[in-house]
Amino acid sequence: MKNKVLLLFFALGCLAFGVNSFETLEYPDYFPAPVYDLKKNPLSKEKIALGRALFYDPILSKNNTISCASCHSPYNAFAHTDHDLSHGIDDQIGTRNAPALFNLAWQKSFMWDGAINHLDMQALAPISHPLEMNESMAEVVKKLQNHVQYPASFFEAFQDSLVTGEHLLKALSQFQLTLISSASKYDEVKKGQAEFSPQEQNGYVLFQKNCNSCHSEPLFTNHEFANNGLAIDSSLQDYGKGMISKQPADSLLFKIPSLRNLSYTFPYMHDGRFQKLNQVLQHYTTSKNKSPNLAKALEDPMALTVNEKVDLIAFLLTLNDKKFVFDPKHQFPRAFFFPKKTN
């Protein structure tokens, strides 16, 4: 059964404007409470629609060629699979794999290194990054203000046709907050609507024993950072969180990703070095680089037989959410960009 979160919508403001149709954030009752403060940015149909259009619009980039969806495709659970590292304008190549985007209302930090601590601020990073969109917020606002459709859409969403960076970022957050993945077979089992096969059940037991401390149910991440023993890529020289904090204890710490939708979000790891799940398991069942801050749970390799690896992967595949990946309400908003002509 879905648990609807009743939002506090500032009732007087709603009555005064009488415009926005407010929405609720829906998630299963076994999910924890979201950490995103919805009281400060209440969901509305109009804001979500605006954020969806902005997410798919390359107008956010300097040369109008790269959109958020260029690296975060809905058909890949809002990740990408055609290259290891993200690509930006002028065919420039970034330094990290684009992470999947879902269940963001439960995240308190963003990016592989945790450089951003609020969803409303996250879009600033790719928009301004020279290897990604390479654009300034001032120029984005100017382009949107001169656009034939956006001022009206901003008015519908915020009762103000003046485009601002704050409203742009909040609209993007609104759309991304609706990207909730909670309809996998695992979720059906949790809801009593399905049962694991014997192989999946055995894999579930193995998961709880070996993986759950970092990839905690039901979101399959503890949202923390860890050194998982990967050898550093000599060309990228990426030290993760340590590059932000400048603290030795944070060297090679990267955000622990969710294991949901693994079939759609390869390649894996912050640099996309692994194409297949069996490569990931091979990494965790062999000795790691013995750096001082290696995650305690990984100091000893996982002891898994060949058959147990197969069973564990069988369970991980129950985390795929086909309904989420192919949900039309998350896809390219064709009606916005190609409105029907009226006589």
N, C-alpha and C positions, 0 to 999 in steps of 0.2 A: 504494500500500500504506500502510495506517495504521501509525503508529509509536506504540506504547504506552509511556507513561512509567511506569516502575516506581517507585512511591512508597515512601518509608521510613515505615512505619506505627507505629513504637514497639512492636515485637513483644511485649514483656512486658505492656504495657497491654492489647493486644488479647487476649492469652491470659487475662489476669486477668478481663476483663469478658466476653469471648466473645459480644458482642451485635452490634456493628456489622458490617455486610457492606460491606467496603471496595471502592472503585471506582478506576478509573484514568482519567486525562484522555487522551482520544484525539484525535490530530490528524495531519495528513499529514507525511511526513518532510521536506518542503520548507519547513515552517513553522520559525521559530526556536524556541529553548527558551523556555518561559514565564518571565515575571519574577515571577509570584506564587509565594511560597514555600509549596508544598504540604506540606512537612514540618511546618509550624506549624499547619496546618489540613487534615489528611488527608481526602480525600473519602470519604464513606460514603453508602450508599443512604438511610439514615435521616435524615442531615443534609440531603441534597439534597431529600428529600421534605418535610421541615419548612420549608426555605427556599422551596420552591415554593409551599407553602400561604401562608406569610407574604407572599410577593410579590403574591399575588392577593387578600389580605385587607384590606379597608378599615379594619379595626380599628387599623391603624397611624396613622390620622388622628384628629384631635381629635373630629370629629363622626361618625366611622365611615362616611364616604362616599367617600373617595379611597384607592385602593390604588396600589402601584407600577405595576401594569398599567394603571391609568387613563391614564397618560401613556406607557407602554411596552407597547404591544400586540404580542402574538406575531405577529399577521398583518401587522404593519408592521415586521418585523425588530426588534421591541421599541422602536420609535419611535412616532410618531403622525402622522396626516395630516389630521385634521379641523380643525385651527387652527394658526396660525403659532407662537403662544406657548403654553407649558404652562398648564393650568388647575388650580386647587386647590380647597379647600373653600369653600363659600358662593359658588361661581362667580367666585372671584377669578382674575385673570389674572396670570401670572408675567412674567418679563422676557426669557426665552430659549426657544428651541425645544428640545423634549426630544430628546436625542441617542439614536441607536440603541444597543442593548446586545447586543453579541456579541464574541467573541474578547477578552474582558476579562482573561484570564489573561496577556495580553501587554502590558497597559497599566500604566504606572508612575505615572500621574496621571489625575485624573478631573475632570469638569465642564469646561465650555467655557473656563474661566479657570484650570484646574489647581489649584483651591483645595484639593482633597483628594488626598493622595498615597498612599492605600492603599484597596484595594477594601473591606476590612473596615470602613472608616470612612465610606465613601461614603453609605450610607443615612441617616446622621445628618443630612446637609444637607437633603434633602427632608422628612424627618420633622419637623424643627424649624423649617423655613422658614415664616414667617407667611402667605405667599401659596400655599403648597403644602399640606402636611399639618397644620402648625401645632400639633404635639403635642410633649410632652416624653417623653424616654426613660423616665422614672420612671412616667409614666401608662401608657405602652404596656406596660411590664413588668407593672404592676398589672392591666391588663385581660387580658393573656395568662394571668397566674397564676390569675385567677378564671374563666377560660374552661373549658368542659366538656371540651374535647379537648386543648388545648395542653400542659398539664403532662405528660400521658402521652407526647405526641410529643417533648417536650424530654427526657424520661427515655430514650426509645428512642434519641434522637440523641446525648445527652451523658451518659447514666447518672445524670442528676440532674433531678428533677422541679421543682426550683426554677428558675423562669425568670429569666435574667439578661440584661442588655443585651449583654454580650460574646457570649453564645451566640446571641442573636437575630441580631446582626450577622454572626457567622460562618456561621450557617445561610443567611442571605440571600446571602452570598458563595458558598457551596457551590452553590446553584442557579444563580447567574449564571455561575459558572465553567464550567458544562456547556453554556452557550449558545455553541457553536462553529459558525461558518459556514465550511464547507470542501467543499461539494458543488455548486458552481456549474459552468457549462460551462467556465469558465476552469480550475477545479480538475480537471475531467475531461480537459482538454487537457494539463495538467501531469502527470497520471497516465498519459497515453498512451491514454486511453479515448475520445477524441474529437478532432476537428480543427476549427480555426477556418475559417469561410467566407472567401473572398477579401476581402470587405468587412471582416469582423472582424479578419483578419490585418493589413490596411492600417491599421485603427484601432489595433491593438496597437502597431504601429511608431510611429504618431503619439503614442500614449500614452507610450511609452518616451522619446520625444524631448522632449515638452512637459510631462509630468505626474509622471513617476516619481520625481523628486527629492524631492517632498513626499509623494506618495501611493505610497510604495514597495511593490513586490511582496514577499511574497505577501499581506500583510495590508492593503495599499493605504493605508497611512499610515506616516509615520515617527515618529508619536506626539509630535511636537514642536509648537511654537506659532509662528504666523506672522501677520503683517499682510498680508492679501490684497487690500488696496486698496479695501475697501468703504467707502463714505461712511457716517459715523456716523448712526444714527437719532436725529433731534433730540428725539424724545419719550422714548426709552429711555436715551439718554446712557450707553451701555454701552461702556466702554473695555477690556473683557476682562481679561487678566492684569494689566494696569496697575492695576486697581482692587484687586488683592490685594497686589501687591508694592510699590505706590506708587512704582515706578521709571519715569521717563519712557521708558526704552528698551523697556518692556513695554507701553506704551500701544497699544491696538487689536490686541494679539496674542491670537488665539484658537486653541484646539486644532485641529489638522488632523484631520478625521474620515476614517474609512475610506470608500472608494468602493464597497465591497461593498453589494449589495442596494439600489441607488439607486432602482429601480422601486417599492420598498416604503416608502422613508423620506423622501419629499418631505413638506413643503417643505424647501428647502436653506438653508444658512448658519445661523449662531448665532441669528439672529432670524427665520428662516423666510421671508425676503423673496422668494425665488425658488421658483416652483411647478414649473417645467419645466427640464429639462437644457439646452435650447437657450438659456434665459435665463442659466444659469450660464456657458455657453461664450461668450455675448455679452459677459458681464462680463470674461472673461479675454482676449478678443480686442480689447478697447478700452482706452484710456488709463485709468490708475488715479489715485487721489489720491496725489500725490507727497509723502507723509509721510516723514520721515527714516528710519523703520524699516520701510518697505515691503520685503517679501521680495525678495531680489536676483533670484530667478528670474522675478519679475513686473515688473521695471522696464521691460521692453519688452513690448508686447502680443503674445500668441501670433499667429503668422501662419498662419491656417487659412482655406482656401477653404470655400465652402458645402458642397461634396461631402466635403471632409475632416472637417468638423464631423459630417456624417452618419455617416461611417465611424468616427469616434472614439466617437460615441454607440453605434454598433453593437457596438463592443468593450466599452464600459462595461456594456451590457446582459448581456454574458456573465458578469458578476460577480453576477448575481441568483441566489440560492440558494433555490429553491422548496422543496426538501426541508427545509431548516432552518426556513423560515417556517411551514410547515404540519406540522411534526413534533409529533405528539400528546403526546410526553413533556414538551414545554415549555409546553403549554397549561394552561388552568384545570383544577385537580385536583378534578374533580367528586366523586370518591370520598371525598375528605377532607371536603368541606363537606356532602355529601349521602350519608352512608354507608348501605349497605343494612341494613335492619332484620333482625335474626335472631330467630327464634321461640324 
